[in-house]
Amino acid sequence: MIYADKKTGVIVCGATGNQGSFHIDRMNQYARSIGGRGVVAGVTPGKGGQEVHGVPVYNSILEAAEAQNATAAVLFVPGSAAGDSIMEAADAGLDLVVTITEHIPVHDVMHAVTYAQMRDCTVIGPNCPGLFSPGEISMGIMPAHLATRGPVGVISRSGTLTYEVVHELTRAGIGQSSIIGIGGDPIIGQTFADVLERFAEDPLTKAVVILGELGGNLEEEGARSAELPVVAFIAGTTAPAEKRMGHAGAIVTGGEGDANAKIARLRDLGVPVADRLSEIPAMIRGAI
């Protein structure tokens, strides 16, 4: 696994909100099923002393981290507060912040991610489904029942594509080492290249599926740096130019980031690119 394991104590920021409360319960149901620590603390300013599904709530991340020996956080806070929460987690000494929140102002993300990097705190997201390592840890909103443990890493800019490909792999008898949703915003903490470097150091991972989309060049950057075999899928081949397609980062600008051109460049780099998600299991078998 990469980034975290079953020994990791997790803090949920926004613990008393609907989403925070719902996913504390889901993450801890999974943690209990595999003997992991899971969510050990929640944070909502002004609501310290409460409990959510048996998890104690604190007023600050530092207070929660010190009381429960936690080293990672998942953010379900509003977009206007997410940048400050990332920096608060970094100041509290956490190693990892998974940011599920979307609609964070771009300048807030730029500032917060840079601030966290300077304090050796890794940010995954924002606007992502989080990370899931089968048999180890669930940090975010990914459905656990779709995944199974195995040798294939998955990195994705899209939550829905992530779930579909994990389901395809599991149905084909191919397990996953870790599944990382890096998010669809133009500014994100971890890129394909960053996560591929982590997978290269993971003894369980033998190959990686990267799920990209139009916009930018992060997929090509990752493929050029990959030390493990990679199979790719790029969404948006029929998307009209100059039109934003859901994700803030999924827009073709200045002739850069067109999905078909991106696929051609990946194939020039020797990366097998699937036309349909259902092709990925057979392609990944050939890559291992």
C-alpha positions in Angstrom: 0.0 0.0 0.0 1.1 3.6 -0.4 0.5 6.8 1.7 -1.2 5.0 4.6 -2.1 1.6 6.1 -4.2 0.0 8.8 -2.1 1.5 11.6 -2.8 5.0 10.4 -5.0 7.0 12.7 -7.3 9.3 10.7 -9.0 12.6 11.6 -12.1 13.7 9.8 -12.5 17.5 9.5 -16.2 18.5 9.2 -17.1 15.6 11.4 -20.5 16.8 12.5 -21.8 17.7 9.0 -23.9 15.3 7.0 -21.1 14.1 4.7 -18.5 13.9 7.4 -20.8 12.0 9.7 -21.9 9.6 7.0 -18.4 8.8 5.9 -16.9 8.4 9.4 -19.4 5.5 9.8 -18.5 4.0 6.4 -14.7 4.3 6.9 -14.9 2.8 10.3 -17.1 -0.1 9.2 -14.4 -0.9 6.8 -11.6 -0.4 9.4 -13.3 -2.7 11.8 -13.7 -5.4 9.1 -9.9 -5.5 8.5 -8.6 -4.8 12.0 -7.5 -1.2 11.2 -7.5 1.9 13.3 -9.7 4.0 10.9 -11.1 7.3 12.0 -10.0 8.0 15.6 -11.1 11.7 15.9 -13.3 14.3 14.3 -12.9 18.1 14.2 -15.5 20.8 14.0 -14.7 24.1 15.6 -17.0 24.9 18.5 -18.4 21.4 18.8 -15.5 19.8 20.7 -16.7 17.3 23.3 -19.4 15.7 21.1 -19.2 12.3 19.5 -20.1 11.1 16.0 -20.7 7.3 15.7 -18.6 6.9 18.8 -15.7 9.0 17.5 -14.7 12.0 19.7 -14.9 15.5 18.2 -12.3 18.2 18.9 -12.2 21.9 18.2 -8.9 21.8 16.3 -6.8 19.4 14.3 -3.8 19.9 16.6 -5.9 19.0 19.6 -7.3 15.9 17.8 -3.9 14.7 16.6 -2.2 15.0 20.0 -5.1 13.3 21.8 -5.5 10.4 19.4 -2.0 10.0 17.9 -3.4 10.7 14.4 -1.1 11.4 11.4 -3.6 11.8 8.5 -6.9 13.7 7.8 -9.8 13.6 5.4 -11.5 17.0 4.7 -15.3 17.3 4.3 -15.3 21.0 5.1 -16.9 23.7 2.9 -14.8 25.0 0.0 -14.3 28.4 1.7 -12.7 26.7 4.7 -10.7 24.0 3.0 -7.5 25.9 2.3 -7.2 26.9 5.9 -7.9 23.3 7.0 -5.1 22.0 4.8 -2.7 24.5 6.4 -3.9 23.8 9.9 -3.3 20.0 9.3 0.2 20.8 8.0 0.9 23.0 11.1 -0.3 20.1 13.3 2.4 17.9 11.9 0.1 15.5 9.9 1.8 13.6 7.1 -1.2 13.3 4.8 -4.4 15.3 4.0 -7.0 13.9 1.6 -9.2 16.7 0.4 -12.6 15.5 -0.8 -14.0 19.1 -0.9 -14.8 20.6 -4.3 -15.3 24.3 -5.3 -12.3 25.5 -3.3 -11.0 28.9 -4.7 -8.0 28.3 -7.0 -5.7 30.7 -5.1 -6.6 29.0 -1.8 -5.5 25.7 -3.2 -2.3 27.1 -4.7 -1.4 28.7 -1.4 -2.4 25.7 0.8 -0.7 23.0 -1.3 2.5 25.0 -1.4 2.3 25.6 2.4 1.8 21.9 3.0 4.6 20.8 0.8 7.0 23.1 2.7 6.0 21.2 5.9 6.4 17.7 4.4 2.6 17.2 4.4 1.2 15.4 1.3 -2.1 16.6 -0.1 -4.3 14.4 -2.3 -7.1 16.2 -4.1 -9.0 18.4 -3.8 -12.3 17.4 -5.6 -11.4 13.7 -5.4 -12.8 10.5 -4.0 -9.7 9.9 -1.8 -7.6 6.8 -1.5 -8.4 3.2 -0.8 -5.9 0.4 -0.2 -7.8 -3.0 0.0 -7.2 -4.8 3.3 -5.4 -1.7 4.7 -7.3 1.6 4.8 -10.2 3.6 3.4 -9.8 7.4 3.4 -12.6 9.1 1.4 -15.8 8.0 -0.3 -14.8 5.0 -2.5 -17.2 2.0 -2.3 -15.2 -0.7 -0.6 -17.2 -3.6 -2.0 -16.0 -3.1 -5.5 -12.3 -3.6 -4.7 -10.1 -6.6 -3.9 -6.4 -6.8 -2.9 -3.9 -7.4 -5.7 -1.0 -6.2 -7.8 -2.5 -3.3 -9.9 -2.5 0.3 -8.9 -5.1 2.8 -10.1 -4.7 6.5 -10.4 -7.7 8.6 -11.6 -8.9 12.2 -12.2 -12.5 11.0 -12.1 -14.4 9.4 -9.2 -16.9 7.6 -11.4 -14.3 6.2 -13.8 -12.4 5.0 -10.8 -15.3 2.9 -9.6 -16.1 1.5 -13.0 -12.5 0.4 -13.7 -12.0 -1.1 -10.2 -15.2 -3.0 -10.8 -14.0 -4.2 -14.2 -10.7 -5.4 -12.7 -12.3 -7.2 -9.8 -14.8 -8.9 -12.1 -11.8 -10.1 -14.1 -10.1 -11.5 -11.0 -7.4 -8.7 -10.9 -7.0 -7.1 -7.5 -5.8 -3.6 -6.7 -2.9 -2.6 -4.5 -4.1 1.0 -3.9 -6.6 3.3 -5.7 -5.9 7.0 -5.7 -8.3 9.7 -6.9 -6.1 12.7 -7.6 -9.0 15.0 -8.5 -10.2 16.9 -11.5 -9.3 20.5 -10.6 -6.6 22.5 -12.4 -4.5 22.7 -9.2 -4.1 19.4 -7.3 -1.7 18.2 -4.6 -0.5 14.8 -6.1 -0.1 14.4 -9.8 0.1 11.1 -11.9 3.9 11.4 -11.7 3.9 11.8 -7.9 1.6 8.8 -7.4 3.5 6.6 -10.0 6.7 7.3 -8.0 5.0 6.0 -4.9 3.7 2.9 -6.7 7.2 2.2 -8.0 8.4 1.9 -4.4 5.5 -0.4 -3.4 6.5 -4.1 -3.5 2.9 -5.2 -4.1 2.3 -3.1 -7.2 3.3 -4.6 -10.6 1.4 -2.3 -13.0 -0.7 0.8 -12.9 -3.9 2.0 -14.7 -4.1 5.7 -15.2 -7.5 7.2 -15.9 -7.2 10.6 -17.4 -9.3 13.1 -19.3 -8.9 16.1 -21.6 -7.1 19.1 -20.3 -3.5 19.7 -19.4 -0.7 17.2 -19.8 -0.4 15.4 -16.5 -1.1 12.0 -18.1 1.9 12.4 -20.5 4.1 13.7 -17.7 3.3 10.7 -15.6 3.8 8.2 -18.5 7.2 9.6 -19.3 8.3 9.2 -15.6 6.7 5.8 -15.0 9.0 2.9 -13.9 6.2 0.4 -13.8 4.1 -0.9 -16.8 1.2 1.5 -17.4 -2.2 1.2 -19.2 -4.2 4.3 -19.8 -7.8 5.4 -20.6 -8.5 9.0 -21.6 -12.1 10.3 -21.3 -13.5 13.1 -23.5 -12.7 12.1 -27.1 -16.0 13.5 -28.3 -16.0 16.6 -26.2 -16.3 19.9 -28.1 -13.2 22.2 -28.0 -13.1 25.2 -25.6 -16.0 23.8 -23.5 -15.4 22.9 -19.9 -16.7 19.3 -19.2 -17.6 19.1 -15.5 -14.2 19.1 -14.0 -12.6 22.5 -13.7 -9.3 21.1 -15.2 -11.0 19.4 -18.1 -10.9 22.1 -20.7 -8.9 22.3 -23.9 -7.1 25.6 -24.1 -4.7 27.0 -26.7 -4.8 23.7 -28.5 -3.3 21.8 -25.5 -5.0 18.9 -23.8 -7.3 17.6 -26.6 -8.2 14.0 -25.6 -7.4 12.4 -29.0 -4.1 14.3 -29.3 -3.3 13.1 -25.7 -4.0 9.5 -26.6 -1.7 9.8 -29.7 1.1 11.2 -27.5 0.7 8.4 -24.9 0.8 5.8 -27.7 4.0 7.4 -29.0 5.4 6.9 -25.6 4.6 3.2 -25.8 1.7 3.3 -23.4 -1.3 1.0 -24.3 -4.4 3.2 -24.3 -7.8 1.5 -24.1 -10.7 2.7 -26.3 -13.2 1.2 -23.8 -13.0 0.6 -20.0 -13.9 -3.1 -20.6 -10.6 -3.5 -22.5 -8.4 -2.6 -19.5 -8.3 -6.0 -17.7 -6.9 -7.8 -20.8 -4.5 -5.0 -21.4 -3.2 -5.0 -17.8 -2.8 -8.8 -17.9 -0.5 -8.2 -20.9 1.4 -5.5 -19.1 2.2 -7.5 -15.9 
